[in-house]
Amino acid sequence: MDVIRIICAIILPPLGVFLQVGLGFHFWLNILLTLLGYIPGIVHAVWVIVKK
């Protein structure tokens, strides 16, 4: 299941975070990071998925 989340995180970073933690702090932080730059959003999303 983590592989699917990581693939979602690469395509659409907030989706990967949402699938992992729901509508929490990390989801909103990831939306902000994705808006500021696509790569920081991907890095954060993969980090959240691998960490848990």
mmCIF entry with sequence, helices, sheets and N, C-alpha, C, O atoms, coordinates in Angstrom:
data_MODEL
# 
_entry.id   MODEL 
# 
_entity.id                         1 
_entity.type                       polymer 
_entity.pdbx_number_of_molecules   1 
# 
_entity_poly.entity_id                      1 
_entity_poly.type                           'polypeptide(L)' 
_entity_poly.nstd_linkage                   no 
_entity_poly.nstd_monomer                   no 
_entity_poly.pdbx_seq_one_letter_code       MDVIRIICAIILPPLGVFLQVGLGFHFWLNILLTLLGYIPGIVHAVWVIVKK 
_entity_poly.pdbx_seq_one_letter_code_can   MDVIRIICAIILPPLGVFLQVGLGFHFWLNILLTLLGYIPGIVHAVWVIVKK 
_entity_poly.pdbx_strand_id                 A 
# 
loop_
_entity_poly_seq.entity_id 
_entity_poly_seq.num 
_entity_poly_seq.mon_id 
_entity_poly_seq.hetero 
1 1  MET n 
1 2  ASP n 
1 3  VAL n 
1 4  ILE n 
1 5  ARG n 
1 6  ILE n 
1 7  ILE n 
1 8  CYS n 
1 9  ALA n 
1 10 ILE n 
1 11 ILE n 
1 12 LEU n 
1 13 PRO n 
1 14 PRO n 
1 15 LEU n 
1 16 GLY n 
1 17 VAL n 
1 18 PHE n 
1 19 LEU n 
1 20 GLN n 
1 21 VAL n 
1 22 GLY n 
1 23 LEU n 
1 24 GLY n 
1 25 PHE n 
1 26 HIS n 
1 27 PHE n 
1 28 TRP n 
1 29 LEU n 
1 30 ASN n 
1 31 ILE n 
1 32 LEU n 
1 33 LEU n 
1 34 THR n 
1 35 LEU n 
1 36 LEU n 
1 37 GLY n 
1 38 TYR n 
1 39 ILE n 
1 40 PRO n 
1 41 GLY n 
1 42 ILE n 
1 43 VAL n 
1 44 HIS n 
1 45 ALA n 
1 46 VAL n 
1 47 TRP n 
1 48 VAL n 
1 49 ILE n 
1 50 VAL n 
1 51 LYS n 
1 52 LYS n 
# 
_struct_asym.id          A 
_struct_asym.entity_id   1 
# 
loop_
_struct_conf.conf_type_id 
_struct_conf.id 
_struct_conf.pdbx_PDB_helix_id 
_struct_conf.beg_label_comp_id 
_struct_conf.beg_label_asym_id 
_struct_conf.beg_label_seq_id 
_struct_conf.pdbx_beg_PDB_ins_code 
_struct_conf.end_label_comp_id 
_struct_conf.end_label_asym_id 
_struct_conf.end_label_seq_id 
_struct_conf.pdbx_end_PDB_ins_code 
_struct_conf.beg_auth_comp_id 
_struct_conf.beg_auth_asym_id 
_struct_conf.beg_auth_seq_id 
_struct_conf.end_auth_comp_id 
_struct_conf.end_auth_asym_id 
_struct_conf.end_auth_seq_id 
_struct_conf.pdbx_PDB_helix_class 
_struct_conf.details 
_struct_conf.pdbx_PDB_helix_length 
HELX_P HELX_P1 AA1 ASP A 2  ? ILE A 11 ? ASP A 2  ILE A 11 1 ? 10 
HELX_P HELX_P2 AA2 PRO A 13 ? VAL A 21 ? PRO A 13 VAL A 21 1 ? 9  
HELX_P HELX_P3 AA3 PHE A 25 ? LEU A 36 ? PHE A 25 LEU A 36 1 ? 12 
HELX_P HELX_P4 AA4 TYR A 38 ? LYS A 51 ? TYR A 38 LYS A 51 1 ? 14 
# 
_struct_conf_type.id          HELX_P 
_struct_conf_type.criteria    ? 
_struct_conf_type.reference   ? 
# 
loop_
_atom_site.group_PDB 
_atom_site.id 
_atom_site.type_symbol 
_atom_site.label_atom_id 
_atom_site.label_alt_id 
_atom_site.label_comp_id 
_atom_site.label_asym_id 
_atom_site.label_entity_id 
_atom_site.label_seq_id 
_atom_site.pdbx_PDB_ins_code 
_atom_site.Cartn_x 
_atom_site.Cartn_y 
_atom_site.Cartn_z 
_atom_site.occupancy 
_atom_site.B_iso_or_equiv 
_atom_site.pdbx_formal_charge 
_atom_site.auth_seq_id 
_atom_site.auth_comp_id 
_atom_site.auth_asym_id 
_atom_site.auth_atom_id 
_atom_site.pdbx_PDB_model_num 
ATOM 1   N N  . MET A 1 1  ? 0.821  -1.196 0.000  1.00 0.00 ? 1  MET A N  1 
ATOM 2   C CA . MET A 1 1  ? 0.000  0.000  0.000  1.00 0.00 ? 1  MET A CA 1 
ATOM 3   C C  . MET A 1 1  ? 0.866  1.261  0.000  1.00 0.00 ? 1  MET A C  1 
ATOM 4   O O  . MET A 1 1  ? 0.472  2.276  -0.574 1.00 0.00 ? 1  MET A O  1 
ATOM 5   N N  . ASP A 1 2  ? 2.041  1.209  0.637  1.00 0.00 ? 2  ASP A N  1 
ATOM 6   C CA . ASP A 1 2  ? 2.914  2.374  0.650  1.00 0.00 ? 2  ASP A CA 1 
ATOM 7   C C  . ASP A 1 2  ? 3.386  2.729  -0.747 1.00 0.00 ? 2  ASP A C  1 
ATOM 8   O O  . ASP A 1 2  ? 3.605  3.904  -1.043 1.00 0.00 ? 2  ASP A O  1 
ATOM 9   N N  . VAL A 1 3  ? 3.547  1.746  -1.607 1.00 0.00 ? 3  VAL A N  1 
ATOM 10  C CA . VAL A 1 3  ? 3.995  2.016  -2.979 1.00 0.00 ? 3  VAL A CA 1 
ATOM 11  C C  . VAL A 1 3  ? 2.940  2.844  -3.705 1.00 0.00 ? 3  VAL A C  1 
ATOM 12  O O  . VAL A 1 3  ? 3.282  3.773  -4.437 1.00 0.00 ? 3  VAL A O  1 
ATOM 13  N N  . ILE A 1 4  ? 1.686  2.527  -3.517 1.00 0.00 ? 4  ILE A N  1 
ATOM 14  C CA . ILE A 1 4  ? 0.604  3.286  -4.152 1.00 0.00 ? 4  ILE A CA 1 
ATOM 15  C C  . ILE A 1 4  ? 0.579  4.708  -3.613 1.00 0.00 ? 4  ILE A C  1 
ATOM 16  O O  . ILE A 1 4  ? 0.388  5.656  -4.375 1.00 0.00 ? 4  ILE A O  1 
ATOM 17  N N  . ARG A 1 5  ? 0.769  4.866  -2.306 1.00 0.00 ? 5  ARG A N  1 
ATOM 18  C CA . ARG A 1 5  ? 0.796  6.207  -1.714 1.00 0.00 ? 5  ARG A CA 1 
ATOM 19  C C  . ARG A 1 5  ? 1.974  7.019  -2.236 1.00 0.00 ? 5  ARG A C  1 
ATOM 20  O O  . ARG A 1 5  ? 1.829  8.216  -2.485 1.00 0.00 ? 5  ARG A O  1 
ATOM 21  N N  . ILE A 1 6  ? 3.128  6.401  -2.406 1.00 0.00 ? 6  ILE A N  1 
ATOM 22  C CA . ILE A 1 6  ? 4.296  7.118  -2.915 1.00 0.00 ? 6  ILE A CA 1 
ATOM 23  C C  . ILE A 1 6  ? 4.073  7.532  -4.370 1.00 0.00 ? 6  ILE A C  1 
ATOM 24  O O  . ILE A 1 6  ? 4.448  8.637  -4.762 1.00 0.00 ? 6  ILE A O  1 
ATOM 25  N N  . ILE A 1 7  ? 3.474  6.668  -5.162 1.00 0.00 ? 7  ILE A N  1 
ATOM 26  C CA . ILE A 1 7  ? 3.161  7.030  -6.548 1.00 0.00 ? 7  ILE A CA 1 
ATOM 27  C C  . ILE A 1 7  ? 2.175  8.199  -6.580 1.00 0.00 ? 7  ILE A C  1 
ATOM 28  O O  . ILE A 1 7  ? 2.333  9.124  -7.377 1.00 0.00 ? 7  ILE A O  1 
ATOM 29  N N  . CYS A 1 8  ? 1.154  8.157  -5.711 1.00 0.00 ? 8  CYS A N  1 
ATOM 30  C CA . CYS A 1 8  ? 0.214  9.279  -5.620 1.00 0.00 ? 8  CYS A CA 1 
ATOM 31  C C  . CYS A 1 8  ? 0.932  10.545 -5.169 1.00 0.00 ? 8  CYS A C  1 
ATOM 32  O O  . CYS A 1 8  ? 0.611  11.639 -5.634 1.00 0.00 ? 8  CYS A O  1 
ATOM 33  N N  . ALA A 1 9  ? 1.895  10.406 -4.272 1.00 0.00 ? 9  ALA A N  1 
ATOM 34  C CA . ALA A 1 9  ? 2.636  11.563 -3.771 1.00 0.00 ? 9  ALA A CA 1 
ATOM 35  C C  . ALA A 1 9  ? 3.492  12.193 -4.861 1.00 0.00 ? 9  ALA A C  1 
ATOM 36  O O  . ALA A 1 9  ? 3.711  13.404 -4.846 1.00 0.00 ? 9  ALA A O  1 
ATOM 37  N N  . ILE A 1 10 ? 3.971  11.412 -5.787 1.00 0.00 ? 10 ILE A N  1 
ATOM 38  C CA . ILE A 1 10 ? 4.773  11.961 -6.884 1.00 0.00 ? 10 ILE A CA 1 
ATOM 39  C C  . ILE A 1 10 ? 3.873  12.668 -7.894 1.00 0.00 ? 10 ILE A C  1 
ATOM 40  O O  . ILE A 1 10 ? 4.230  13.724 -8.417 1.00 0.00 ? 10 ILE A O  1 
ATOM 41  N N  . ILE A 1 11 ? 2.721  12.092 -8.165 1.00 0.00 ? 11 ILE A N  1 
ATOM 42  C CA . ILE A 1 11 ? 1.804  12.691 -9.136 1.00 0.00 ? 11 ILE A CA 1 
ATOM 43  C C  . ILE A 1 11 ? 1.094  13.910 -8.536 1.00 0.00 ? 11 ILE A C  1 
ATOM 44  O O  . ILE A 1 11 ? 1.046  14.971 -9.159 1.00 0.00 ? 11 ILE A O  1 
ATOM 45  N N  . LEU A 1 12 ? 0.543  13.758 -7.326 1.00 0.00 ? 12 LEU A N  1 
ATOM 46  C CA . LEU A 1 12 ? -0.192 14.831 -6.652 1.00 0.00 ? 12 LEU A CA 1 
ATOM 47  C C  . LEU A 1 12 ? 0.124  14.738 -5.155 1.00 0.00 ? 12 LEU A C  1 
ATOM 48  O O  . LEU A 1 12 ? -0.540 13.998 -4.429 1.00 0.00 ? 12 LEU A O  1 
ATOM 49  N N  . PRO A 1 13 ? 1.126  15.477 -4.692 1.00 0.00 ? 13 PRO A N  1 
ATOM 50  C CA . PRO A 1 13 ? 1.618  15.333 -3.324 1.00 0.00 ? 13 PRO A CA 1 
ATOM 51  C C  . PRO A 1 13 ? 0.555  15.409 -2.217 1.00 0.00 ? 13 PRO A C  1 
ATOM 52  O O  . PRO A 1 13 ? 0.603  14.590 -1.299 1.00 0.00 ? 13 PRO A O  1 
ATOM 53  N N  . PRO A 1 14 ? -0.403 16.349 -2.255 1.00 0.00 ? 14 PRO A N  1 
ATOM 54  C CA . PRO A 1 14 ? -1.395 16.371 -1.171 1.00 0.00 ? 14 PRO A CA 1 
ATOM 55  C C  . PRO A 1 14 ? -2.258 15.104 -1.105 1.00 0.00 ? 14 PRO A C  1 
ATOM 56  O O  . PRO A 1 14 ? -2.721 14.727 -0.029 1.00 0.00 ? 14 PRO A O  1 
ATOM 57  N N  . LEU A 1 15 ? -2.470 14.459 -2.232 1.00 0.00 ? 15 LEU A N  1 
ATOM 58  C CA . LEU A 1 15 ? -3.253 13.223 -2.232 1.00 0.00 ? 15 LEU A CA 1 
ATOM 59  C C  . LEU A 1 15 ? -2.530 12.119 -1.474 1.00 0.00 ? 15 LEU A C  1 
ATOM 60  O O  . LEU A 1 15 ? -3.151 11.389 -0.701 1.00 0.00 ? 15 LEU A O  1 
ATOM 61  N N  . GLY A 1 16 ? -1.237 11.993 -1.686 1.00 0.00 ? 16 GLY A N  1 
ATOM 62  C CA . GLY A 1 16 ? -0.463 10.984 -0.962 1.00 0.00 ? 16 GLY A CA 1 
ATOM 63  C C  . GLY A 1 16 ? -0.478 11.227 0.535  1.00 0.00 ? 16 GLY A C  1 
ATOM 64  O O  . GLY A 1 16 ? -0.591 10.281 1.315  1.00 0.00 ? 16 GLY A O  1 
ATOM 65  N N  . VAL A 1 17 ? -0.366 12.488 0.949  1.00 0.00 ? 17 VAL A N  1 
ATOM 66  C CA . VAL A 1 17 ? -0.407 12.820 2.373  1.00 0.00 ? 17 VAL A CA 1 
ATOM 67  C C  . VAL A 1 17 ? -1.797 12.573 2.930  1.00 0.00 ? 17 VAL A C  1 
ATOM 68  O O  . VAL A 1 17 ? -1.933 12.059 4.040  1.00 0.00 ? 17 VAL A O  1 
ATOM 69  N N  . PHE A 1 18 ? -2.830 12.929 2.179  1.00 0.00 ? 18 PHE A N  1 
ATOM 70  C CA . PHE A 1 18 ? -4.206 12.704 2.632  1.00 0.00 ? 18 PHE A CA 1 
ATOM 71  C C  . PHE A 1 18 ? -4.476 11.224 2.842  1.00 0.00 ? 18 PHE A C  1 
ATOM 72  O O  . PHE A 1 18 ? -5.120 10.846 3.821  1.00 0.00 ? 18 PHE A O  1 
ATOM 73  N N  . LEU A 1 19 ? -3.995 10.386 1.940  1.00 0.00 ? 19 LEU A N  1 
ATOM 74  C CA . LEU A 1 19 ? -4.205 8.945  2.096  1.00 0.00 ? 19 LEU A CA 1 
ATOM 75  C C  . LEU A 1 19 ? -3.491 8.402  3.327  1.00 0.00 ? 19 LEU A C  1 
ATOM 76  O O  . LEU A 1 19 ? -3.910 7.390  3.888  1.00 0.00 ? 19 LEU A O  1 
ATOM 77  N N  . GLN A 1 20 ? -2.420 9.061  3.754  1.00 0.00 ? 20 GLN A N  1 
ATOM 78  C CA . GLN A 1 20 ? -1.656 8.586  4.907  1.00 0.00 ? 20 GLN A CA 1 
ATOM 79  C C  . GLN A 1 20 ? -2.207 9.124  6.225  1.00 0.00 ? 20 GLN A C  1 
ATOM 80  O O  . GLN A 1 20 ? -2.402 8.358  7.169  1.00 0.00 ? 20 GLN A O  1 
ATOM 81  N N  . VAL A 1 21 ? -2.460 10.438 6.302  1.00 0.00 ? 21 VAL A N  1 
ATOM 82  C CA . VAL A 1 21 ? -2.805 11.044 7.601  1.00 0.00 ? 21 VAL A CA 1 
ATOM 83  C C  . VAL A 1 21 ? -4.170 11.710 7.635  1.00 0.00 ? 21 VAL A C  1 
ATOM 84  O O  . VAL A 1 21 ? -4.606 12.107 8.716  1.00 0.00 ? 21 VAL A O  1 
ATOM 85  N N  . GLY A 1 22 ? -4.855 11.852 6.542  1.00 0.00 ? 22 GLY A N  1 
ATOM 86  C CA . GLY A 1 22 ? -6.151 12.519 6.544  1.00 0.00 ? 22 GLY A CA 1 
ATOM 87  C C  . GLY A 1 22 ? -5.994 14.032 6.502  1.00 0.00 ? 22 GLY A C  1 
ATOM 88  O O  . GLY A 1 22 ? -4.984 14.549 6.024  1.00 0.00 ? 22 GLY A O  1 
ATOM 89  N N  . LEU A 1 23 ? -7.007 14.741 7.008  1.00 0.00 ? 23 LEU A N  1 
ATOM 90  C CA . LEU A 1 23 ? -7.026 16.202 6.948  1.00 0.00 ? 23 LEU A CA 1 
ATOM 91  C C  . LEU A 1 23 ? -6.352 16.820 8.163  1.00 0.00 ? 23 LEU A C  1 
ATOM 92  O O  . LEU A 1 23 ? -6.951 17.653 8.844  1.00 0.00 ? 23 LEU A O  1 
ATOM 93  N N  . GLY A 1 24 ? -5.153 16.436 8.434  1.00 0.00 ? 24 GLY A N  1 
ATOM 94  C CA . GLY A 1 24 ? -4.415 16.963 9.578  1.00 0.00 ? 24 GLY A CA 1 
ATOM 95  C C  . GLY A 1 24 ? -3.460 18.072 9.188  1.00 0.00 ? 24 GLY A C  1 
ATOM 96  O O  . GLY A 1 24 ? -3.528 18.619 8.087  1.00 0.00 ? 24 GLY A O  1 
ATOM 97  N N  . PHE A 1 25 ? -2.574 18.389 10.108 1.00 0.00 ? 25 PHE A N  1 
ATOM 98  C CA . PHE A 1 25 ? -1.589 19.455 9.918  1.00 0.00 ? 25 PHE A CA 1 
ATOM 99  C C  . PHE A 1 25 ? -0.693 19.186 8.716  1.00 0.00 ? 25 PHE A C  1 
ATOM 100 O O  . PHE A 1 25 ? -0.411 20.094 7.934  1.00 0.00 ? 25 PHE A O  1 
ATOM 101 N N  . HIS A 1 26 ? -0.248 17.952 8.570  1.00 0.00 ? 26 HIS A N  1 
ATOM 102 C CA . HIS A 1 26 ? 0.674  17.636 7.480  1.00 0.00 ? 26 HIS A CA 1 
ATOM 103 C C  . HIS A 1 26 ? 0.010  17.798 6.119  1.00 0.00 ? 26 HIS A C  1 
ATOM 104 O O  . HIS A 1 26 ? 0.680  18.157 5.150  1.00 0.00 ? 26 HIS A O  1 
ATOM 105 N N  . PHE A 1 27 ? -1.276 17.544 6.026  1.00 0.00 ? 27 PHE A N  1 
ATOM 106 C CA . PHE A 1 27 ? -1.991 17.730 4.761  1.00 0.00 ? 27 PHE A CA 1 
ATOM 107 C C  . PHE A 1 27 ? -1.964 19.193 4.338  1.00 0.00 ? 27 PHE A C  1 
ATOM 108 O O  . PHE A 1 27 ? -1.628 19.509 3.196  1.00 0.00 ? 27 PHE A O  1 
ATOM 109 N N  . TRP A 1 28 ? -2.319 20.087 5.264  1.00 0.00 ? 28 TRP A N  1 
ATOM 110 C CA . TRP A 1 28 ? -2.358 21.517 4.941  1.00 0.00 ? 28 TRP A CA 1 
ATOM 111 C C  . TRP A 1 28 ? -0.956 22.065 4.696  1.00 0.00 ? 28 TRP A C  1 
ATOM 112 O O  . TRP A 1 28 ? -0.765 22.925 3.836  1.00 0.00 ? 28 TRP A O  1 
ATOM 113 N N  . LEU A 1 29 ? 0.021  21.571 5.449  1.00 0.00 ? 29 LEU A N  1 
ATOM 114 C CA . LEU A 1 29 ? 1.398  21.980 5.212  1.00 0.00 ? 29 LEU A CA 1 
ATOM 115 C C  . LEU A 1 29 ? 1.853  21.546 3.823  1.00 0.00 ? 29 LEU A C  1 
ATOM 116 O O  . LEU A 1 29 ? 2.561  22.280 3.133  1.00 0.00 ? 29 LEU A O  1 
ATOM 117 N N  . ASN A 1 30 ? 1.444  20.361 3.425  1.00 0.00 ? 30 ASN A N  1 
ATOM 118 C CA . ASN A 1 30 ? 1.833  19.873 2.109  1.00 0.00 ? 30 ASN A CA 1 
ATOM 119 C C  . ASN A 1 30 ? 1.182  20.680 0.996  1.00 0.00 ? 30 ASN A C  1 
ATOM 120 O O  . ASN A 1 30 ? 1.813  20.926 -0.032 1.00 0.00 ? 30 ASN A O  1 
ATOM 121 N N  . ILE A 1 31 ? -0.049 21.091 1.176  1.00 0.00 ? 31 ILE A N  1 
ATOM 122 C CA . ILE A 1 31 ? -0.691 21.954 0.174  1.00 0.00 ? 31 ILE A CA 1 
ATOM 123 C C  . ILE A 1 31 ? 0.090  23.251 0.040  1.00 0.00 ? 31 ILE A C  1 
ATOM 124 O O  . ILE A 1 31 ? 0.332  23.719 -1.073 1.00 0.00 ? 31 ILE A O  1 
ATOM 125 N N  . LEU A 1 32 ? 0.484  23.834 1.163  1.00 0.00 ? 32 LEU A N  1 
ATOM 126 C CA . LEU A 1 32 ? 1.267  25.067 1.130  1.00 0.00 ? 32 LEU A CA 1 
ATOM 127 C C  . LEU A 1 32 ? 2.607  24.850 0.422  1.00 0.00 ? 32 LEU A C  1 
ATOM 128 O O  . LEU A 1 32 ? 3.000  25.654 -0.424 1.00 0.00 ? 32 LEU A O  1 
ATOM 129 N N  . LEU A 1 33 ? 3.300  23.773 0.765  1.00 0.00 ? 33 LEU A N  1 
ATOM 130 C CA . LEU A 1 33 ? 4.586  23.485 0.133  1.00 0.00 ? 33 LEU A CA 1 
ATOM 131 C C  . LEU A 1 33 ? 4.438  23.217 -1.362 1.00 0.00 ? 33 LEU A C  1 
ATOM 132 O O  . LEU A 1 33 ? 5.293  23.614 -2.153 1.00 0.00 ? 33 LEU A O  1 
ATOM 133 N N  . THR A 1 34 ? 3.365  22.550 -1.745 1.00 0.00 ? 34 THR A N  1 
ATOM 134 C CA . THR A 1 34 ? 3.136  22.263 -3.163 1.00 0.00 ? 34 THR A CA 1 
ATOM 135 C C  . THR A 1 34 ? 2.846  23.550 -3.936 1.00 0.00 ? 34 THR A C  1 
ATOM 136 O O  . THR A 1 34 ? 3.272  23.701 -5.081 1.00 0.00 ? 34 THR A O  1 
ATOM 137 N N  . LEU A 1 35 ? 2.124  24.469 -3.310 1.00 0.00 ? 35 LEU A N  1 
ATOM 138 C CA . LEU A 1 35 ? 1.858  25.745 -3.970 1.00 0.00 ? 35 LEU A CA 1 
ATOM 139 C C  . LEU A 1 35 ? 3.122  26.586 -4.105 1.00 0.00 ? 35 LEU A C  1 
ATOM 140 O O  . LEU A 1 35 ? 3.289  27.316 -5.082 1.00 0.00 ? 35 LEU A O  1 
ATOM 141 N N  . LEU A 1 36 ? 4.016  26.480 -3.114 1.00 0.00 ? 36 LEU A N  1 
ATOM 142 C CA . LEU A 1 36 ? 5.266  27.236 -3.166 1.00 0.00 ? 36 LEU A CA 1 
ATOM 143 C C  . LEU A 1 36 ? 6.273  26.619 -4.139 1.00 0.00 ? 36 LEU A C  1 
ATOM 144 O O  . LEU A 1 36 ? 7.119  27.317 -4.699 1.00 0.00 ? 36 LEU A O  1 
ATOM 145 N N  . GLY A 1 37 ? 6.171  25.327 -4.327 1.00 0.00 ? 37 GLY A N  1 
ATOM 146 C CA . GLY A 1 37 ? 7.072  24.633 -5.250 1.00 0.00 ? 37 GLY A CA 1 
ATOM 147 C C  . GLY A 1 37 ? 6.711  23.165 -5.281 1.00 0.00 ? 37 GLY A C  1 
ATOM 148 O O  . GLY A 1 37 ? 6.510  22.547 -4.236 1.00 0.00 ? 37 GLY A O  1 
ATOM 149 N N  . TYR A 1 38 ? 6.630  22.614 -6.451 1.00 0.00 ? 38 TYR A N  1 
ATOM 150 C CA . TYR A 1 38 ? 6.189  21.232 -6.601 1.00 0.00 ? 38 TYR A CA 1 
ATOM 151 C C  . TYR A 1 38 ? 7.139  20.237 -5.927 1.00 0.00 ? 38 TYR A C  1 
ATOM 152 O O  . TYR A 1 38 ? 6.692  19.283 -5.290 1.00 0.00 ? 38 TYR A O  1 
ATOM 153 N N  . ILE A 1 39 ? 8.445  20.461 -6.066 1.00 0.00 ? 39 ILE A N  1 
ATOM 154 C CA . ILE A 1 39 ? 9.446  19.543 -5.502 1.00 0.00 ? 39 ILE A CA 1 
ATOM 155 C C  . ILE A 1 39 ? 9.390  19.508 -3.974 1.00 0.00 ? 39 ILE A C  1 
ATOM 156 O O  . ILE A 1 39 ? 9.430  18.415 -3.410 1.00 0.00 ? 39 ILE A O  1 
ATOM 157 N N  . PRO A 1 40 ? 9.299  20.647 -3.270 1.00 0.00 ? 40 PRO A N  1 
ATOM 158 C CA . PRO A 1 40 ? 9.170  20.564 -1.802 1.00 0.00 ? 40 PRO A CA 1 
ATOM 159 C C  . PRO A 1 40 ? 7.922  19.799 -1.372 1.00 0.00 ? 40 PRO A C  1 
ATOM 160 O O  . PRO A 1 40 ? 7.938  19.105 -0.356 1.00 0.00 ? 40 PRO A O  1 
ATOM 161 N N  . GLY A 1 41 ? 6.855  19.920 -2.130 1.00 0.00 ? 41 GLY A N  1 
ATOM 162 C CA . GLY A 1 41 ? 5.638  19.163 -1.825 1.00 0.00 ? 41 GLY A CA 1 
ATOM 163 C C  . GLY A 1 41 ? 5.853  17.667 -1.962 1.00 0.00 ? 41 GLY A C  1 
ATOM 164 O O  . GLY A 1 41 ? 5.365  16.893 -1.138 1.00 0.00 ? 41 GLY A O  1 
ATOM 165 N N  . ILE A 1 42 ? 6.575  17.251 -2.993 1.00 0.00 ? 42 ILE A N  1 
ATOM 166 C CA . ILE A 1 42 ? 6.867  15.830 -3.192 1.00 0.00 ? 42 ILE A CA 1 
ATOM 167 C C  . ILE A 1 42 ? 7.760  15.308 -2.071 1.00 0.00 ? 42 ILE A C  1 
ATOM 168 O O  . ILE A 1 42 ? 7.508  14.239 -1.516 1.00 0.00 ? 42 ILE A O  1 
ATOM 169 N N  . VAL A 1 43 ? 8.799  16.061 -1.744 1.00 0.00 ? 43 VAL A N  1 
ATOM 170 C CA . VAL A 1 43 ? 9.732  15.628 -0.691 1.00 0.00 ? 43 VAL A CA 1 
ATOM 171 C C  . VAL A 1 43 ? 8.997  15.468 0.635  1.00 0.00 ? 43 VAL A C  1 
ATOM 172 O O  . VAL A 1 43 ? 9.190  14.476 1.338  1.00 0.00 ? 43 VAL A O  1 
ATOM 173 N N  . HIS A 1 44 ? 8.164  16.431 0.975  1.00 0.00 ? 44 HIS A N  1 
ATOM 174 C CA . HIS A 1 44 ? 7.415  16.349 2.229  1.00 0.00 ? 44 HIS A CA 1 
ATOM 175 C C  . HIS A 1 44 ? 6.444  15.176 2.211  1.00 0.00 ? 44 HIS A C  1 
ATOM 176 O O  . HIS A 1 44 ? 6.327  14.461 3.206  1.00 0.00 ? 44 HIS A O  1 
ATOM 177 N N  . ALA A 1 45 ? 5.755  14.968 1.111  1.00 0.00 ? 45 ALA A N  1 
ATOM 178 C CA . ALA A 1 45 ? 4.790  13.878 1.019  1.00 0.00 ? 45 ALA A CA 1 
ATOM 179 C C  . ALA A 1 45 ? 5.472  12.520 1.176  1.00 0.00 ? 45 ALA A C  1 
ATOM 180 O O  . ALA A 1 45 ? 4.983  11.661 1.911  1.00 0.00 ? 45 ALA A O  1 
ATOM 181 N N  . VAL A 1 46 ? 6.583  12.326 0.498  1.00 0.00 ? 46 VAL A N  1 
ATOM 182 C CA . VAL A 1 46 ? 7.306  11.052 0.618  1.00 0.00 ? 46 VAL A CA 1 
ATOM 183 C C  . VAL A 1 46 ? 7.825  10.872 2.029  1.00 0.00 ? 46 VAL A C  1 
ATOM 184 O O  . VAL A 1 46 ? 7.786  9.764  2.565  1.00 0.00 ? 46 VAL A O  1 
ATOM 185 N N  . TRP A 1 47 ? 8.314  11.946 2.643  1.00 0.00 ? 47 TRP A N  1 
ATOM 186 C CA . TRP A 1 47 ? 8.793  11.880 4.019  1.00 0.00 ? 47 TRP A CA 1 
ATOM 187 C C  . TRP A 1 47 ? 7.678  11.466 4.982  1.00 0.00 ? 47 TRP A C  1 
ATOM 188 O O  . TRP A 1 47 ? 7.898  10.629 5.858  1.00 0.00 ? 47 TRP A O  1 
ATOM 189 N N  . VAL A 1 48 ? 6.492  12.041 4.825  1.00 0.00 ? 48 VAL A N  1 
ATOM 190 C CA . VAL A 1 48 ? 5.355  11.693 5.693  1.00 0.00 ? 48 VAL A CA 1 
ATOM 191 C C  . VAL A 1 48 ? 4.970  10.229 5.505  1.00 0.00 ? 48 VAL A C  1 
ATOM 192 O O  . VAL A 1 48 ? 4.684  9.536  6.481  1.00 0.00 ? 48 VAL A O  1 
ATOM 193 N N  . ILE A 1 49 ? 4.960  9.757  4.271  1.00 0.00 ? 49 ILE A N  1 
ATOM 194 C CA . ILE A 1 49 ? 4.562  8.371  3.998  1.00 0.00 ? 49 ILE A CA 1 
ATOM 195 C C  . ILE A 1 49 ? 5.584  7.386  4.552  1.00 0.00 ? 49 ILE A C  1 
ATOM 196 O O  . ILE A 1 49 ? 5.206  6.380  5.153  1.00 0.00 ? 49 ILE A O  1 
ATOM 197 N N  . VAL A 1 50 ? 6.864  7.659  4.362  1.00 0.00 ? 50 VAL A N  1 
ATOM 198 C CA . VAL A 1 50 ? 7.892  6.741  4.815  1.00 0.00 ? 50 VAL A CA 1 
ATOM 199 C C  . VAL A 1 50 ? 8.026  6.762  6.342  1.00 0.00 ? 50 VAL A C  1 
ATOM 200 O O  . VAL A 1 50 ? 8.333  5.740  6.955  1.00 0.00 ? 50 VAL A O  1 
ATOM 201 N N  . LYS A 1 51 ? 7.797  7.918  6.944  1.00 0.00 ? 51 LYS A N  1 
ATOM 202 C CA . LYS A 1 51 ? 7.948  8.066  8.394  1.00 0.00 ? 51 LYS A CA 1 
ATOM 203 C C  . LYS A 1 51 ? 6.941  7.230  9.172  1.00 0.00 ? 51 LYS A C  1 
ATOM 204 O O  . LYS A 1 51 ? 7.279  6.697  10.229 1.00 0.00 ? 51 LYS A O  1 
ATOM 205 N N  . LYS A 1 52 ? 5.717  7.101  8.677  1.00 0.00 ? 52 LYS A N  1 
ATOM 206 C CA . LYS A 1 52 ? 4.673  6.402  9.434  1.00 0.00 ? 52 LYS A CA 1 
ATOM 207 C C  . LYS A 1 52 ? 4.523  4.968  9.034  1.00 0.00 ? 52 LYS A C  1 
ATOM 208 O O  . LYS A 1 52 ? 3.683  4.257  9.586  1.00 0.00 ? 52 LYS A O  1 
# 
